[in-house]
Amino acid sequence: MSYRLMFIVNAIAAAIFGAAFLFVPQTMMRFFGVNDSINVVAALVMARFFGGALMVIAALLWFLKDSVKNLQKTQSAVLMISSVGGFILTIVGMAASKVIRDMGWIPLTIYVVLALGYAYLVFGVSVSVKKEQ
């Protein structure tokens, strides 16, 4: 797996969720189990802000895929840490505060896959082939 491939996969996932939260926030909120008892207008605005932020992340990752190797390695470490943090916050949101309900397994799965992919890139063992003389 290469940095380029990992950034492309992450950018596509962020763009899909970002576009969904930006353009159909009510559907996405219902999909994740947010009920109508909260302030709907405020929740819709926050969902759109979240979608916009995900679109910015997707654009940054898309441009990062073609950057220099040292920058890619540093950003992979940062993205690995943020994926672990996102995983922990999703668990807290599901268990403690019951904010994320029915489909909480989707972001959990995404965070695990991203964290493992970035961990492989950051800590992965490189294999070199020696030619015998």
C-alpha positions in Angstrom: 0.0 0.0 0.0 1.3 3.5 -0.8 0.7 6.9 0.7 -1.0 7.9 -2.5 -3.6 5.1 -2.3 -4.3 5.7 1.3 -4.9 9.4 0.8 -7.1 8.7 -2.2 -9.3 6.2 -0.2 -9.5 8.6 2.8 -10.3 11.5 0.5 -13.1 9.6 -1.3 -14.7 8.5 2.1 -14.5 12.0 3.4 -16.0 13.4 0.2 -18.9 11.0 0.2 -19.8 11.6 3.8 -19.1 15.3 3.5 -21.4 15.7 0.5 -24.1 13.7 2.2 -24.0 15.9 5.4 -23.8 19.0 3.3 -26.7 18.4 0.9 -29.0 16.0 2.7 -28.3 16.6 6.4 -31.7 15.6 7.7 -31.4 12.2 6.0 -27.9 11.7 7.5 -29.1 12.7 10.9 -32.0 10.3 10.8 -29.6 7.6 9.4 -27.4 8.0 12.5 -30.3 8.0 14.9 -30.6 11.6 15.8 -34.2 12.1 16.8 -36.4 15.1 16.2 -36.7 16.1 19.8 -33.6 18.3 19.5 -33.4 21.8 18.0 -33.8 20.7 14.3 -32.6 24.0 12.8 -29.4 24.1 14.9 -28.7 20.5 14.2 -29.1 21.0 10.5 -26.7 23.9 10.5 -24.2 21.9 12.5 -24.6 18.9 10.1 -23.9 21.2 7.2 -20.8 22.7 8.9 -19.6 19.1 9.5 -20.2 18.2 5.9 -18.3 21.3 4.7 -15.4 20.4 7.0 -15.3 16.9 5.6 -15.2 18.3 2.1 -12.3 20.5 3.0 -10.5 17.5 4.5 -11.2 15.5 1.3 -9.7 18.3 -0.9 -6.6 18.6 1.3 -6.1 14.8 1.2 -6.5 14.8 -2.5 -3.8 17.4 -3.0 -1.6 15.7 -0.4 -1.5 12.5 -2.4 1.0 14.1 -4.8 3.3 15.8 -2.2 6.8 14.9 -1.2 7.4 11.6 0.7 8.5 13.2 4.0 5.4 15.3 4.2 3.2 12.3 3.4 4.8 10.3 6.2 4.4 13.1 8.7 0.7 13.6 7.7 0.1 9.9 7.9 1.2 9.9 11.5 -1.1 12.8 12.2 -4.0 11.1 10.4 -3.4 7.9 12.3 -3.6 9.7 15.6 -6.8 11.5 14.5 -8.3 8.3 13.4 -7.7 6.7 16.8 -9.1 9.8 18.4 -12.2 9.7 16.2 -12.7 6.0 17.1 -12.5 6.8 20.8 -15.0 9.7 20.5 -17.4 7.6 18.5 -17.3 4.9 21.2 -18.0 7.6 23.8 -20.8 9.0 21.7 -22.3 5.6 21.3 -21.9 4.3 24.9 -22.0 7.2 27.3 -24.0 10.0 25.7 -26.1 7.9 23.3 -25.6 10.6 20.6 -24.6 8.2 17.9 -27.1 5.3 17.8 -28.1 2.9 15.1 -25.4 3.2 12.5 -22.5 4.0 14.8 -20.7 0.9 13.4 -20.1 2.8 10.1 -17.8 5.5 11.5 -16.2 3.0 13.8 -15.3 0.8 10.9 -14.0 3.7 8.8 -11.8 4.9 11.7 -10.4 1.4 12.3 -9.6 0.9 8.6 -8.0 4.3 8.4 -6.0 3.9 11.6 -4.7 0.5 10.6 -3.8 1.7 7.1 -2.0 4.8 8.4 -0.3 2.7 11.1 0.9 0.3 8.4 2.4 3.2 6.5 4.0 4.8 9.5 5.3 1.7 11.3 5.3 -0.8 8.4 8.4 -2.8 7.8 10.1 -2.1 4.4 11.4 -5.1 2.6 14.6 -4.8 0.6 15.9 -7.4 -1.8 19.7 -8.1 -1.8 21.2 -9.4 -4.9 23.7 -12.2 -4.4 27.0 -11.8 -6.1 
